[in-house]
Amino acid sequence: MAEPLTTLTDYAIALECLVFAGLLLGRAAWLWAAVFISVSGAAALGGTYHGFAEFLSWPHRLWLWQGIGLGLSLTSFLAVVAAASPLGRGLRLGLLSLAAAKLALVTLLSTSLWAFALRVADYLSALAIVLLVQLGQRLSHRHPKAQPGWLAAGIAISGLAACVLLLPPEAFIISPLAGYHLVQMVALYCIYRSVKGS
């Protein structure tokens, strides 16, 4: 295995998100369950890429990498769709259009040099949109159980996780990607708690 710790933490994210998806399906929150299933799929592909790329041909590695990106883009799209679903028709259509435009742009730029950074920005912006929707619902008393605090923590921790990737590798005892995954697991828990409370 080329990167064992990165592979294991990717697979741990995949498992964590499958558990969250299962718990949300029990609460009839199927769109949010789909968000976590998408993250799980991207993480499983990431674990396979980081662990076994050296044994795969170039086209197979490329397909895995593109699959990871597509999974992350789909996650962002589904998060906005899930947040928009309980809203009024006009606002819902506006957010669905925004989600579709973001998905199209990120997909179009998926082979650029900055594709991964673009996907992280897309993911964080999708979470920011969800946070704004939750805050609006909480303030308007349409959904007093909304948990924007958990989501704000998830966004902040996700941003911190992304910053971890900018540090030089020698700053870590473990690989930067494994560090990113470990921090991201905490962020995903916060996002789950936010959704569970809604």
Stockholm file with secondary structure:
# STOCKHOLM 1.0

chainA/1-198         MAEPLTTLTDYAIALECLVFAGLLLGRAAWLWAAVFISVSGAAALGGTYHGFAEFLSWPHRLWLWQGIGLGLSLTSFLAVVAAASPLGRGLRLGLLSLAAAKLALVTLLSTSLWAFALRVADYLSALAIVLLVQLGQRLSHRHPKAQPGWLAAGIAISGLAACVLLLPPEAFIISPLAGYHLVQMVALYCIYRSVKGS
#=GR chainA/1-198 SS CCSHHHHHHHHHHHHHHHHHHHHHHTTTCHHHHHHHHHHHHHHHHHHHHHHHGGGSCHHHHHHHHHHHHHHHHHHHHHHHHHHHTTSCHHHHHHHHHHHHHHHHHHHHTTTSTTHHHHHHHHHHHHHHHHHHHHHHHHHTTSCTTCCHHHHHHHHHHHHHHHHHTTSCGGGCSSCHHHHHHHHHHHHHHHHHHHHHHC
#=GC SS_cons         CCSHHHHHHHHHHHHHHHHHHHHHHTTTCHHHHHHHHHHHHHHHHHHHHHHHGGGSCHHHHHHHHHHHHHHHHHHHHHHHHHHHTTSCHHHHHHHHHHHHHHHHHHHHTTTSTTHHHHHHHHHHHHHHHHHHHHHHHHHTTSCTTCCHHHHHHHHHHHHHHHHHTTSCGGGCSSCHHHHHHHHHHHHHHHHHHHHHHC
//
